[in-house]
């Protein structure tokens, strides 16, 4: 080999060695960067939501230049024109027992969190002596 080729060969060996050293440094740095596993969070399962299909409010609107008042709508009972502030109409179910009392529906919450609590049957408490 000529002197020029020997010099090129040595230079190539040094380049390869440098690349190996650099890649080893990066590999070790990456391996130790995440030595600890991420902390585990204990998650509580999402609460189950029960949806009762019942009365819902259809707000007032303008339809082809005519003002249509808001009304209550129910999938089986149809439409009722009762005002919003009075809550949805009552849909009574038979009393489950003779000691049950009907508790009328009412608004609960404040501001934007207001929601309608529908009427329901509640077992009458026994009087204390």
MOPAC internal coordinates of N, CA, C and O (Angstrom, degrees):
PM7 1SCF
backbone

  N    0.0000 0     0.00 0     0.00 0    0    0    0
  C    1.4422 1     0.00 0     0.00 0    1    0    0
  C    1.5197 1   109.20 1     0.00 0    2    1    0
  O    1.2310 1   122.85 1   -30.68 1    3    2    1
  N    1.2678 1   112.14 1   149.32 1    3    2    1
  C    1.4580 1   117.10 1   179.29 1    5    3    2
  C    1.5108 1   109.39 1   -83.56 1    6    5    3
  O    1.2310 1   121.83 1   -14.19 1    7    6    5
  N    1.2809 1   114.11 1   165.81 1    7    6    5
  C    1.4717 1   120.42 1  -177.55 1    9    7    6
  C    1.5274 1   110.45 1   -63.12 1   10    9    7
  O    1.2310 1   120.40 1   142.47 1   11   10    9
  N    1.2864 1   116.84 1   -37.53 1   11   10    9
  C    1.4677 1   121.52 1  -179.37 1   13   11   10
  C    1.5282 1   110.73 1   -66.09 1   14   13   11
  O    1.2310 1   120.05 1   137.52 1   15   14   13
  N    1.3236 1   117.51 1   -42.48 1   15   14   13
  C    1.4600 1   121.16 1   179.71 1   17   15   14
  C    1.5159 1   110.65 1   -68.69 1   18   17   15
  O    1.2310 1   120.13 1   144.19 1   19   18   17
  N    1.3386 1   117.35 1   -35.81 1   19   18   17
  C    1.4733 1   120.13 1   177.71 1   21   19   18
  C    1.5208 1   109.90 1   -63.61 1   22   21   19
  O    1.2310 1   120.67 1   138.51 1   23   22   21
  N    1.3070 1   116.32 1   -41.49 1   23   22   21
  C    1.4556 1   120.84 1   179.70 1   25   23   22
  C    1.5383 1   109.95 1   -64.58 1   26   25   23
  O    1.2310 1   120.65 1   136.77 1   27   26   25
  N    1.3074 1   116.35 1   -43.23 1   27   26   25
  C    1.4712 1   120.08 1   177.36 1   29   27   26
  C    1.5231 1   110.66 1   -62.64 1   30   29   27
  O    1.2310 1   120.80 1   138.39 1   31   30   29
  N    1.3216 1   116.08 1   -41.61 1   31   30   29
  C    1.4690 1   120.59 1  -179.05 1   33   31   30
  C    1.5295 1   110.25 1   -63.45 1   34   33   31
  O    1.2310 1   120.17 1   134.73 1   35   34   33
  N    1.3353 1   117.29 1   -45.27 1   35   34   33
  C    1.4639 1   120.94 1   178.27 1   37   35   34
  C    1.5327 1   110.79 1   -63.18 1   38   37   35
  O    1.2310 1   120.84 1   138.62 1   39   38   37
  N    1.3159 1   116.01 1   -41.38 1   39   38   37
  C    1.4615 1   120.46 1   179.08 1   41   39   38
  C    1.5218 1   110.59 1   -62.16 1   42   41   39
  O    1.2310 1   120.26 1   138.33 1   43   42   41
  N    1.3291 1   117.10 1   -41.67 1   43   42   41
  C    1.4695 1   121.85 1   178.75 1   45   43   42
  C    1.5259 1   110.43 1   -64.15 1   46   45   43
  O    1.2310 1   120.86 1   138.57 1   47   46   45
  N    1.3437 1   115.96 1   -41.43 1   47   46   45
  C    1.4713 1   119.59 1   178.97 1   49   47   46
  C    1.5247 1   109.97 1   -61.67 1   50   49   47
  O    1.2310 1   120.57 1   137.23 1   51   50   49
  N    1.3476 1   116.52 1   -42.77 1   51   50   49
  C    1.4497 1   120.51 1   179.99 1   53   51   50
  C    1.5302 1   110.37 1   -64.84 1   54   53   51
  O    1.2310 1   120.19 1   139.10 1   55   54   53
  N    1.3405 1   117.25 1   -40.90 1   55   54   53
  C    1.4656 1   120.31 1   178.21 1   57   55   54
  C    1.5188 1   111.35 1   -62.07 1   58   57   55
  O    1.2310 1   120.75 1   135.42 1   59   58   57
  N    1.3164 1   116.17 1   -44.58 1   59   58   57
  C    1.4628 1   120.47 1   179.86 1   61   59   58
  C    1.5181 1   109.99 1   -63.29 1   62   61   59
  O    1.2310 1   120.65 1   137.19 1   63   62   61
  N    1.3578 1   116.37 1   -42.81 1   63   62   61
  C    1.4623 1   120.26 1   179.36 1   65   63   62
  C    1.5228 1   110.52 1   -62.75 1   66   65   63
  O    1.2310 1   120.39 1   137.11 1   67   66   65
  N    1.3637 1   116.85 1   -42.89 1   67   66   65
  C    1.4583 1   120.39 1   178.85 1   69   67   66
  C    1.5292 1   111.31 1   -62.70 1   70   69   67
  O    1.2310 1   120.15 1   138.33 1   71   70   69
  N    1.3227 1   117.32 1   -41.67 1   71   70   69
  C    1.4600 1   120.56 1   178.22 1   73   71   70
  C    1.5223 1   111.13 1   -63.38 1   74   73   71
  O    1.2310 1   120.65 1   140.77 1   75   74   73
  N    1.3322 1   116.36 1   -39.23 1   75   74   73
  C    1.4725 1   119.67 1   177.69 1   77   75   74
  C    1.5158 1   110.88 1   -64.49 1   78   77   75
  O    1.2310 1   120.40 1   136.29 1   79   78   77
  N    1.3428 1   116.85 1   -43.71 1   79   78   77
  C    1.4651 1   120.71 1  -179.53 1   81   79   78
  C    1.5346 1   109.70 1   -64.17 1   82   81   79
  O    1.2310 1   120.42 1   135.03 1   83   82   81
  N    1.3104 1   116.80 1   -44.97 1   83   82   81
  C    1.4748 1   120.47 1  -179.79 1   85   83   82
  C    1.5218 1   110.97 1   -63.02 1   86   85   83
  O    1.2310 1   120.38 1   135.20 1   87   86   85
  N    1.3230 1   116.88 1   -44.80 1   87   86   85
  C    1.4665 1   118.74 1   179.14 1   89   87   86
  C    1.5193 1   111.37 1   -64.89 1   90   89   87
  O    1.2310 1   119.69 1   145.11 1   91   90   89
  N    1.3318 1   118.19 1   -34.89 1   91   90   89
  C    1.4648 1   121.73 1   177.57 1   93   91   90
  C    1.5286 1   110.10 1   -65.76 1   94   93   91
  O    1.2310 1   120.54 1   138.52 1   95   94   93
  N    1.3304 1   116.57 1   -41.48 1   95   94   93
  C    1.4669 1   120.26 1   178.62 1   97   95   94
  C    1.5274 1   110.18 1   -62.31 1   98   97   95
  O    1.2310 1   120.50 1   134.81 1   99   98   97
  N    1.3481 1   116.65 1   -45.19 1   99   98   97
  C    1.4635 1   119.59 1   178.20 1  101   99   98
  C    1.5195 1   111.83 1   -63.83 1  102  101   99
  O    1.2310 1   120.77 1   139.89 1  103  102  101
  N    1.3292 1   116.13 1   -40.11 1  103  102  101
  C    1.4642 1   119.52 1  -179.26 1  105  103  102
  C    1.5238 1   110.59 1   -64.73 1  106  105  103
  O    1.2310 1   120.12 1   137.30 1  107  106  105
  N    1.3313 1   117.38 1   -42.70 1  107  106  105
  C    1.4625 1   120.11 1   178.38 1  109  107  106
  C    1.5239 1   111.12 1   -67.26 1  110  109  107
  O    1.2310 1   120.85 1   140.35 1  111  110  109
  N    1.3356 1   115.98 1   -39.65 1  111  110  109
  C    1.4568 1   119.43 1   178.62 1  113  111  110
  C    1.5115 1   111.78 1   -63.16 1  114  113  111
  O    1.2310 1   119.62 1   140.29 1  115  114  113
  N    1.3199 1   118.32 1   -39.71 1  115  114  113
  C    1.4628 1   121.67 1   179.01 1  117  115  114
  C    1.5087 1   111.10 1   -70.19 1  118  117  115
  O    1.2310 1   120.49 1   143.91 1  119  118  117
  N    1.3166 1   116.67 1   -36.09 1  119  118  117
  C    1.4624 1   120.14 1  -177.81 1  121  119  118
  C    1.5188 1   110.95 1   -68.33 1  122  121  119
  O    1.2310 1   120.04 1   145.20 1  123  122  121
  N    1.3331 1   117.52 1   -34.80 1  123  122  121
  C    1.4586 1   119.42 1  -178.12 1  125  123  122
  C    1.5208 1   112.32 1   -91.24 1  126  125  123
  O    1.2310 1   119.71 1   168.61 1  127  126  125
  N    1.3178 1   118.17 1   -11.39 1  127  126  125
  C    1.4586 1   120.44 1  -178.16 1  129  127  126
  C    1.5252 1   111.47 1   -65.69 1  130  129  127
  O    1.2310 1   119.74 1   148.62 1  131  130  129
  N    1.3096 1   118.09 1   -31.38 1  131  130  129
  C    1.4588 1   121.73 1  -177.83 1  133  131  130
  C    1.5232 1   110.48 1  -122.66 1  134  133  131
  O    1.2310 1   120.83 1  -131.88 1  135  134  133
  N    1.3150 1   116.02 1    48.12 1  135  134  133
  C    1.4561 1   118.39 1  -177.02 1  137  135  134
  C    1.5236 1   111.64 1   -69.15 1  138  137  135
  O    1.2310 1   120.23 1   144.65 1  139  138  137
  N    1.3476 1   117.16 1   -35.35 1  139  138  137
  C    1.4679 1   119.58 1   179.13 1  141  139  138
  C    1.5172 1   109.66 1   -90.14 1  142  141  139
  O    1.2310 1   119.99 1   -44.13 1  143  142  141
  N    1.3241 1   117.62 1   135.87 1  143  142  141
  C    1.4692 1   118.38 1   177.02 1  145  143  142
  C    1.5237 1   109.28 1   -70.26 1  146  145  143
  O    1.2310 1   120.14 1   -27.08 1  147  146  145
  N    1.3280 1   117.34 1   152.92 1  147  146  145
  C    1.4638 1   119.35 1   179.30 1  149  147  146
  C    1.5298 1   109.93 1   -64.23 1  150  149  147
  O    1.2310 1   120.30 1   -32.32 1  151  150  149
  N    1.3298 1   117.04 1   147.68 1  151  150  149
  C    1.4629 1   118.97 1  -179.62 1  153  151  150
  C    1.5293 1   110.74 1   -62.48 1  154  153  151
  O    1.2310 1   121.45 1   -39.53 1  155  154  153
  N    1.3048 1   114.84 1   140.47 1  155  154  153
  C    1.4619 1   119.18 1  -179.85 1  157  155  154
  C    1.5193 1   108.68 1   -90.45 1  158  157  155
  O    1.2310 1   121.20 1   -43.87 1  159  158  157
  N    1.3029 1   115.32 1   136.13 1  159  158  157
  C    1.4608 1   120.96 1   177.51 1  161  159  158
  C    1.5125 1   108.65 1   -99.82 1  162  161  159
  O    1.2310 1   120.96 1   -45.12 1  163  162  161
  N    1.2968 1   115.76 1   134.88 1  163  162  161
  C    1.4559 1   118.84 1   173.68 1  165  163  162
  C    1.5143 1   106.68 1   -86.17 1  166  165  163
  O    1.2310 1   120.99 1   -61.97 1  167  166  165
  N    1.2971 1   115.70 1   118.03 1  167  166  165
  C    1.4589 1   119.85 1  -178.57 1  169  167  166
  C    1.5182 1   109.58 1  -104.84 1  170  169  167
  O    1.2310 1   121.95 1   -41.10 1  171  170  169
  N    1.2927 1   113.87 1   138.90 1  171  170  169
  C    1.4557 1   118.56 1   175.76 1  173  171  170
  C    1.5242 1   107.49 1   -91.36 1  174  173  171
  O    1.2310 1   120.20 1   -37.90 1  175  174  173
  N    1.3045 1   117.23 1   142.10 1  175  174  173
  C    1.4686 1   118.68 1  -179.64 1  177  175  174
  C    1.5308 1   110.19 1   -64.49 1  178  177  175
  O    1.2310 1   121.33 1   -31.26 1  179  178  177
  N    1.3041 1   115.07 1   148.74 1  179  178  177
  C    1.4626 1   120.79 1   179.81 1  181  179  178
  C    1.5303 1   109.37 1   -64.14 1  182  181  179
  O    1.2310 1   120.20 1   -38.20 1  183  182  181
  N    1.3326 1   117.22 1   141.80 1  183  182  181
  C    1.4580 1   118.74 1   179.26 1  185  183  182
  C    1.5300 1   110.41 1   -67.36 1  186  185  183
  O    1.2310 1   121.43 1   -32.26 1  187  186  185
  N    1.3144 1   114.86 1   147.74 1  187  186  185
  C    1.4544 1   118.91 1   178.01 1  189  187  186
  C    1.5292 1   108.53 1   -83.25 1  190  189  187
  O    1.2310 1   121.02 1   -39.95 1  191  190  189
  N    1.2883 1   115.65 1   140.05 1  191  190  189
  C    1.4597 1   121.24 1  -178.52 1  193  191  190
  C    1.5204 1   108.09 1  -112.75 1  194  193  191
  O    1.2310 1   120.89 1   -52.34 1  195  194  193
  N    1.3234 1   115.90 1   127.66 1  195  194  193
  C    1.4485 1   119.35 1   175.89 1  197  195  194
  C    1.5212 1   108.01 1  -100.24 1  198  197  195
  O    1.2310 1   120.69 1   -50.23 1  199  198  197
  N    1.2808 1   116.29 1   129.77 1  199  198  197
  C    1.4590 1   121.52 1  -178.62 1  201  199  198
  C    1.5210 1   108.67 1  -109.42 1  202  201  199
  O    1.2310 1   121.14 1   -56.68 1  203  202  201
  N    1.3099 1   115.43 1   123.32 1  203  202  201
  C    1.4539 1   120.70 1   176.67 1  205  203  202
  C    1.5223 1   106.94 1  -103.16 1  206  205  203
  O    1.2310 1   121.10 1   -59.49 1  207  206  205
  N    1.3168 1   115.51 1   120.51 1  207  206  205
  C    1.4568 1   118.35 1   178.68 1  209  207  206
  C    1.5158 1   107.04 1   -79.99 1  210  209  207
  O    1.2310 1   121.27 1   -63.55 1  211  210  209
  N    1.2891 1   115.18 1   116.45 1  211  210  209
  C    1.4577 1   120.02 1  -178.05 1  213  211  210
  C    1.5075 1   109.65 1  -148.33 1  214  213  211
  O    1.2310 1   120.91 1    32.63 1  215  214  213
  N    1.3075 1   115.87 1  -147.37 1  215  214  213
  C    1.4439 1   121.99 1  -178.60 1  217  215  214
  C    1.5196 1   110.24 1   -68.42 1  218  217  215
  O    1.2310 1   120.09 1   -42.73 1  219  218  217
  N    1.3128 1   117.43 1   137.27 1  219  218  217
  C    1.4600 1   121.27 1   171.18 1  221  219  218
  C    1.5290 1   108.54 1  -135.81 1  222  221  219
  O    1.2310 1   121.18 1   -29.87 1  223  222  221
  N    1.3348 1   115.34 1   150.13 1  223  222  221
  C    1.4501 1   122.01 1  -174.35 1  225  223  222
  C    1.5235 1   110.15 1   -86.91 1  226  225  223
  O    1.2310 1   120.74 1   -50.11 1  227  226  225
  N    1.3303 1   116.18 1   129.89 1  227  226  225
  C    1.4641 1   122.77 1   173.29 1  229  227  226
  C    1.5261 1   105.34 1  -104.52 1  230  229  227
  O    1.2310 1   119.74 1   -67.25 1  231  230  229
  N    1.3486 1   118.10 1   112.75 1  231  230  229
  C    1.4635 1   119.62 1  -174.14 1  233  231  230
  C    1.5272 1   113.21 1   -68.09 1  234  233  231
  O    1.2310 1   121.62 1   -21.07 1  235  234  233
  N    1.3311 1   114.50 1   158.93 1  235  234  233
  C    1.4747 1   121.02 1   178.13 1  237  235  234
  C    1.5170 1   109.61 1   -64.68 1  238  237  235
  O    1.2310 1   121.03 1   -26.60 1  239  238  237
  N    1.3454 1   115.64 1   153.40 1  239  238  237
  C    1.4619 1   120.07 1  -177.94 1  241  239  238
  C    1.5224 1   109.53 1  -159.96 1  242  241  239
  O    1.2310 1   121.18 1   -12.75 1  243  242  241
  N    1.3081 1   115.36 1   167.25 1  243  242  241
  C    1.4660 1   121.96 1   173.56 1  245  243  242
  C    1.5199 1   107.05 1   -98.46 1  246  245  243
  O    1.2310 1   120.56 1   -51.43 1  247  246  245
  N    1.3335 1   116.53 1   128.57 1  247  246  245
  C    1.4576 1   121.39 1   179.27 1  249  247  246
  C    1.5192 1   108.54 1  -127.20 1  250  249  247
  O    1.2310 1   120.50 1   -71.49 1  251  250  249
  N    1.3329 1   116.66 1   108.51 1  251  250  249
  C    1.4699 1   123.29 1  -179.78 1  253  251  250
  C    1.5311 1   112.19 1    53.75 1  254  253  251
  O    1.2310 1   121.44 1  -136.46 1  255  254  253
  N    1.3356 1   114.84 1    43.54 1  255  254  253
  C    1.4589 1   120.18 1   176.82 1  257  255  254
  C    1.5108 1   114.19 1    82.89 1  258  257  255
  O    1.2310 1   119.38 1  -178.40 1  259  258  257
  N    1.3224 1   118.79 1     1.60 1  259  258  257
  C    1.4611 1   122.24 1   179.88 1  261  259  258
  C    1.5358 1   107.96 1  -114.27 1  262  261  259
  O    1.2310 1   121.22 1   -47.04 1  263  262  261
  N    1.3520 1   115.27 1   132.96 1  263  262  261
  C    1.4582 1   120.14 1   179.02 1  265  263  262
  C    1.5276 1   109.73 1   -79.98 1  266  265  263
  O    1.2310 1   120.50 1   -55.75 1  267  266  265
  N    1.3316 1   116.65 1   124.25 1  267  266  265
  C    1.4693 1   121.81 1   178.55 1  269  267  266
  C    1.5233 1   107.15 1  -109.37 1  270  269  267
  O    1.2310 1   120.76 1   -60.43 1  271  270  269
  N    1.3509 1   116.16 1   119.57 1  271  270  269
  C    1.4591 1   120.64 1   179.89 1  273  271  270
  C    1.5191 1   110.62 1   -63.95 1  274  273  271
  O    1.2310 1   121.16 1   -25.46 1  275  274  273
  N    1.3360 1   115.39 1   154.54 1  275  274  273
  C    1.4546 1   120.29 1   175.13 1  277  275  274
  C    1.5195 1   110.37 1   -69.49 1  278  277  275
  O    1.2310 1   120.67 1   -23.38 1  279  278  277
  N    1.3133 1   116.32 1   156.62 1  279  278  277
  C    1.4626 1   120.15 1  -178.81 1  281  279  278
  C    1.5247 1   110.30 1  -154.36 1  282  281  279
  O    1.2310 1   121.63 1   -15.08 1  283  282  281
  N    1.3204 1   114.48 1   164.92 1  283  282  281
  C    1.4658 1   122.24 1   176.62 1  285  283  282
  C    1.5187 1   108.57 1   -92.57 1  286  285  283
  O    1.2310 1   120.44 1   -40.25 1  287  286  285
  N    1.3328 1   116.76 1   139.75 1  287  286  285
  C    1.4664 1   121.11 1   179.05 1  289  287  286
  C    1.5342 1   108.76 1  -128.58 1  290  289  287
  O    1.2310 1   121.27 1   -39.70 1  291  290  289
  N    1.3209 1   115.18 1   140.30 1  291  290  289
  C    1.4731 1   122.17 1   178.51 1  293  291  290
  C    1.5218 1   107.94 1  -131.62 1  294  293  291
  O    1.2310 1   119.79 1   -38.56 1  295  294  293
  N    1.3511 1   118.01 1   141.44 1  295  294  293
  C    1.4673 1   119.68 1  -177.54 1  297  295  294
  C    1.5292 1   113.93 1   -61.84 1  298  297  295
  O    1.2310 1   119.78 1   149.04 1  299  298  297
  N    1.3331 1   118.03 1   -30.96 1  299  298  297
  C    1.4694 1   119.33 1  -178.40 1  301  299  298
  C    1.5232 1   113.02 1  -109.54 1  302  301  299
  O    1.2310 1   119.87 1   150.10 1  303  302  301
  N    1.3456 1   117.85 1   -29.90 1  303  302  301
  C    1.4656 1   120.87 1  -176.14 1  305  303  302
  C    1.5170 1   113.37 1   -91.77 1  306  305  303
  O    1.2310 1   119.76 1   169.53 1  307  306  305
  N    1.3311 1   118.06 1   -10.47 1  307  306  305
  C    1.4653 1   120.54 1   176.69 1  309  307  306
  C    1.5124 1   113.35 1    89.55 1  310  309  307
  O    1.2310 1   121.14 1    41.92 1  311  310  309
  N    1.3446 1   115.42 1  -138.08 1  311  310  309
  C    1.4590 1   122.37 1  -173.32 1  313  311  310
  C    1.5200 1   109.51 1  -113.36 1  314  313  311
  O    1.2310 1   120.56 1   -35.91 1  315  314  313
  N    1.3393 1   116.53 1   144.09 1  315  314  313
  C    1.4537 1   122.14 1   176.64 1  317  315  314
  C    1.5191 1   107.40 1  -137.08 1  318  317  315
  O    1.2310 1   119.93 1   -46.34 1  319  318  317
  N    1.3431 1   117.74 1   133.66 1  319  318  317
  C    1.4661 1   122.87 1  -175.01 1  321  319  318
  C    1.5262 1   113.18 1   -90.89 1  322  321  319
  O    1.2310 1   119.14 1  -160.19 1  323  322  321
  N    1.2934 1   119.24 1    19.81 1  323  322  321
  C    1.4645 1   122.92 1   179.06 1  325  323  322
  C    1.5373 1   109.78 1   -63.33 1  326  325  323
  O    1.2310 1   119.05 1   -38.77 1  327  326  325
  N    1.3605 1   119.43 1   141.23 1  327  326  325
  C    1.4630 1   121.09 1  -179.56 1  329  327  326
  C    1.5335 1   111.78 1   -62.72 1  330  329  327
  O    1.2310 1   121.29 1   -26.86 1  331  330  329
  N    1.3196 1   115.14 1   153.14 1  331  330  329
  C    1.4583 1   121.77 1  -177.99 1  333  331  330
  C    1.5262 1   111.95 1   -61.27 1  334  333  331
  O    1.2310 1   120.65 1   138.67 1  335  334  333
  N    1.3482 1   116.36 1   -41.33 1  335  334  333
  C    1.4705 1   120.14 1  -175.78 1  337  335  334
  C    1.5216 1   112.51 1   -64.38 1  338  337  335
  O    1.2310 1   119.62 1   158.67 1  339  338  337
  N    1.3391 1   118.33 1   -21.33 1  339  338  337
  C    1.4676 1   120.95 1   178.81 1  341  339  338
  C    1.5122 1   112.70 1   -86.53 1  342  341  339
  O    1.2310 1   120.42 1   173.11 1  343  342  341
  N    1.3198 1   116.81 1    -6.89 1  343  342  341
  C    1.4578 1   120.26 1   179.55 1  345  343  342
  C    1.5190 1   111.28 1    82.89 1  346  345  343
  O    1.2310 1   120.72 1    -6.69 1  347  346  345
  N    1.3200 1   116.22 1   173.31 1  347  346  345
  C    1.4605 1   119.24 1  -178.32 1  349  347  346
  C    1.5178 1   111.75 1   -69.67 1  350  349  347
  O    1.2310 1   120.23 1   -21.75 1  351  350  349
  N    1.3213 1   117.16 1   158.25 1  351  350  349
  C    1.4646 1   120.73 1   178.51 1  353  351  350
  C    1.5262 1   111.45 1   -62.34 1  354  353  351
  O    1.2310 1   121.35 1   -23.42 1  355  354  353
  N    1.3130 1   115.01 1   156.58 1  355  354  353
  C    1.4671 1   119.95 1   179.72 1  357  355  354
  C    1.5173 1   110.12 1   -81.11 1  358  357  355
  O    1.2310 1   121.02 1   -44.30 1  359  358  357
  N    1.2952 1   115.66 1   135.70 1  359  358  357
  C    1.4668 1   121.05 1   172.09 1  361  359  358
  C    1.5172 1   105.56 1  -120.27 1  362  361  359
  O    1.2310 1   121.41 1   -82.92 1  363  362  361
  N    1.2913 1   114.91 1    97.08 1  363  362  361
  C    1.4580 1   119.98 1  -175.62 1  365  363  362
  C    1.5200 1   110.85 1   -76.78 1  366  365  363
  O    1.2310 1   121.70 1   -36.82 1  367  366  365
  N    1.2867 1   114.35 1   143.18 1  367  366  365
  C    1.4600 1   121.66 1   171.73 1  369  367  366
  C    1.5207 1   106.06 1  -114.32 1  370  369  367
  O    1.2310 1   119.61 1   -23.16 1  371  370  369
  N    1.3093 1   118.35 1   156.84 1  371  370  369
  C    1.4603 1   118.72 1   179.21 1  373  371  370
  C    1.5262 1   111.23 1   -61.36 1  374  373  371
  O    1.2310 1   120.89 1   -32.50 1  375  374  373
  N    1.3236 1   115.91 1   147.50 1  375  374  373
  C    1.4617 1   120.67 1   179.79 1  377  375  374
  C    1.5263 1   109.86 1   -63.30 1  378  377  375
  O    1.2310 1   119.97 1   -46.20 1  379  378  377
  N    1.3327 1   117.67 1   133.80 1  379  378  377
  C    1.4607 1   119.66 1  -179.72 1  381  379  378
  C    1.5257 1   112.71 1   -69.49 1  382  381  379
  O    1.2310 1   120.29 1   152.44 1  383  382  381
  N    1.3317 1   117.04 1   -27.56 1  383  382  381
  C    1.4783 1   119.81 1   177.41 1  385  383  382
  C    1.5238 1   108.17 1  -152.63 1  386  385  383
  O    1.2310 1   120.77 1   -12.20 1  387  386  385
  N    1.2991 1   116.14 1   167.80 1  387  386  385
  C    1.4638 1   120.11 1  -178.74 1  389  387  386
  C    1.5198 1   111.85 1   -70.87 1  390  389  387
  O    1.2310 1   119.95 1   160.04 1  391  390  389
  N    1.3277 1   117.69 1   -19.96 1  391  390  389
  C    1.4719 1   120.24 1  -179.38 1  393  391  390
  C    1.5299 1   111.74 1   -93.50 1  394  393  391
  O    1.2310 1   119.94 1  -164.74 1  395  394  393
  N    1.3376 1   117.72 1    15.26 1  395  394  393
  C    1.4665 1   121.00 1   179.75 1  397  395  394
  C    1.5168 1   110.64 1   -94.86 1  398  397  395
  O    1.2310 1   121.03 1   -32.14 1  399  398  397
  N    1.3433 1   115.63 1   147.86 1  399  398  397
  C    1.4543 1   123.17 1   179.96 1  401  399  398
  C    1.5264 1   107.90 1  -123.80 1  402  401  399
  O    1.2310 1   120.46 1   -41.17 1  403  402  401
  N    1.3501 1   116.73 1   138.83 1  403  402  401
  C    1.4568 1   120.35 1   178.26 1  405  403  402
  C    1.5202 1   109.58 1   -79.98 1  406  405  403
  O    1.2310 1   120.47 1   -55.76 1  407  406  405
  N    1.3417 1   116.71 1   124.24 1  407  406  405
  C    1.4614 1   122.79 1   175.57 1  409  407  406
  C    1.5265 1   106.14 1  -102.01 1  410  409  407
  O    1.2310 1   119.65 1   -64.43 1  411  410  409
  N    1.3427 1   118.27 1   115.57 1  411  410  409
  C    1.4700 1   119.65 1  -177.02 1  413  411  410
  C    1.5283 1   111.95 1   -67.10 1  414  413  411
  O    1.2310 1   121.08 1   -23.17 1  415  414  413
  N    1.3201 1   115.53 1   156.83 1  415  414  413
  C    1.4556 1   120.71 1   178.31 1  417  415  414
  C    1.5238 1   110.99 1   -68.84 1  418  417  415
  O    1.2310 1   121.08 1   -22.37 1  419  418  417
  N    1.3264 1   115.55 1   157.63 1  419  418  417
  C    1.4630 1   120.13 1  -179.19 1  421  419  418
  C    1.5298 1   109.33 1  -157.17 1  422  421  419
  O    1.2310 1   121.32 1   -17.28 1  423  422  421
  N    1.3415 1   115.08 1   162.72 1  423  422  421
  C    1.4537 1   120.98 1   176.20 1  425  423  422
  C    1.5124 1   108.78 1   -84.79 1  426  425  423
  O    1.2310 1   120.33 1   -40.01 1  427  426  425
  N    1.3376 1   116.97 1   139.99 1  427  426  425
  C    1.4572 1   121.88 1   177.85 1  429  427  426
  C    1.5248 1   108.48 1  -131.09 1  430  429  427
  O    1.2310 1   120.61 1   -22.91 1  431  430  429
  N    1.3205 1   116.44 1   157.09 1  431  430  429
  C    1.4572 1   121.11 1   179.24 1  433  431  430
  C    1.5173 1   111.43 1    91.85 1  434  433  431
  O    1.2310 1   121.40 1    -1.07 1  435  434  433
  N    1.3410 1   114.93 1   178.93 1  435  434  433
  C    1.4666 1   120.64 1  -177.51 1  437  435  434
  C    1.5194 1   109.66 1  -133.41 1  438  437  435
  O    1.2310 1   120.70 1   -34.20 1  439  438  437
  N    1.3232 1   116.27 1   145.80 1  439  438  437
  C    1.4661 1   121.56 1   175.10 1  441  439  438
  C    1.5186 1   112.54 1    60.22 1  442  441  439
  O    1.2310 1   121.06 1    50.62 1  443  442  441
  N    1.3270 1   115.58 1  -129.38 1  443  442  441
  C    1.4683 1   120.87 1  -178.05 1  445  443  442
  C    1.5252 1   111.85 1   -72.34 1  446  445  443
  O    1.2310 1   120.05 1   166.13 1  447  446  445
  N    1.3344 1   117.50 1   -13.87 1  447  446  445
  C    1.4629 1   121.13 1  -179.21 1  449  447  446
  C    1.5206 1   112.77 1   -90.81 1  450  449  447
  O    1.2310 1   119.79 1  -170.55 1  451  450  449
  N    1.3313 1   118.01 1     9.45 1  451  450  449
  C    1.4662 1   119.95 1   178.68 1  453  451  450
  C    1.5166 1   110.12 1   -68.98 1  454  453  451
  O    1.2310 1   120.94 1   -40.07 1  455  454  453
  N    1.2930 1   115.81 1   139.93 1  455  454  453
  C    1.4637 1   121.48 1   177.38 1  457  455  454
  C    1.5252 1   108.79 1  -148.64 1  458  457  455
  O    1.2310 1   120.83 1   -22.96 1  459  458  457
  N    1.2954 1   116.02 1   157.04 1  459  458  457
  C    1.4481 1   122.29 1  -178.14 1  461  459  458
  C    1.5203 1   109.58 1   -88.88 1  462  461  459
  O    1.2310 1   120.93 1   -54.07 1  463  462  461
  N    1.3276 1   115.83 1   125.93 1  463  462  461
  C    1.4652 1   121.71 1   174.02 1  465  463  462
  C    1.5220 1   105.52 1   -98.63 1  466  465  463
  O    1.2310 1   119.68 1   -67.11 1  467  466  465
  N    1.3385 1   118.22 1   112.89 1  467  466  465
  C    1.4643 1   119.69 1  -175.28 1  469  467  466
  C    1.5305 1   112.05 1   -68.56 1  470  469  467
  O    1.2310 1   121.65 1   -23.89 1  471  470  469
  N    1.3288 1   114.45 1   156.11 1  471  470  469
  C    1.4639 1   119.39 1   176.69 1  473  471  470
  C    1.5226 1   110.49 1   -64.62 1  474  473  471
  O    1.2310 1   121.08 1   -27.55 1  475  474  473
  N    1.3375 1   115.54 1   152.45 1  475  474  473
  C    1.4652 1   119.68 1  -177.80 1  477  475  474
  C    1.5296 1   109.66 1  -155.57 1  478  477  475
  O    1.2310 1   121.56 1   -17.21 1  479  478  477
  N    1.3095 1   114.61 1   162.79 1  479  478  477
  C    1.4559 1   120.62 1   176.34 1  481  479  478
  C    1.5152 1   108.41 1   -86.86 1  482  481  479
  O    1.2310 1   121.06 1   -42.51 1  483  482  481
  N    1.3500 1   115.58 1   137.49 1  483  482  481
  C    1.4513 1   120.79 1   179.09 1  485  483  482
  C    1.5227 1   107.75 1  -132.28 1  486  485  483
  O    1.2310 1   121.75 1   -41.30 1  487  486  485
  N    1.3120 1   114.26 1   138.70 1  487  486  485
  C    1.4719 1   119.08 1   179.66 1  489  487  486
  C    1.5243 1   109.05 1   -68.56 1  490  489  487
  O    1.2310 1   120.94 1   -50.07 1  491  490  489
  N    1.3276 1   115.81 1   129.93 1  491  490  489
  C    1.4536 1   121.41 1  -179.54 1  493  491  490
  C    1.5271 1   108.83 1   -69.03 1  494  493  491
  O    1.2310 1   121.08 1   -45.86 1  495  494  493
  N    1.3332 1   115.54 1   134.14 1  495  494  493
  C    1.4676 1   119.35 1   179.30 1  497  495  494
  C    1.5369 1   108.22 1   -76.25 1  498  497  495
  O    1.2310 1   120.79 1   -32.78 1  499  498  497
  N    1.3112 1   116.09 1   147.22 1  499  498  497
  C    1.4754 1   120.69 1   179.29 1  501  499  498
  C    1.5229 1   109.27 1   -77.13 1  502  501  499
  O    1.2310 1   119.72 1   -42.96 1  503  502  501
  N    1.3276 1   118.14 1   137.04 1  503  502  501
  C    1.4585 1   120.31 1  -177.65 1  505  503  502
  C    1.5302 1   110.43 1   -66.56 1  506  505  503
  O    1.2310 1   121.08 1   -36.00 1  507  506  505
  N    1.3440 1   115.54 1   144.00 1  507  506  505
  C    1.4731 1   120.34 1   178.35 1  509  507  506
  C    1.5156 1   109.25 1   -85.24 1  510  509  507
  O    1.2310 1   120.68 1   -31.45 1  511  510  509
  N    1.3039 1   116.30 1   148.55 1  511  510  509
  C    1.4728 1   121.03 1  -179.61 1  513  511  510
  C    1.4949 1   111.68 1  -105.12 1  514  513  511
  O    1.2310 1   120.10 1   180.00 1  515  514  513

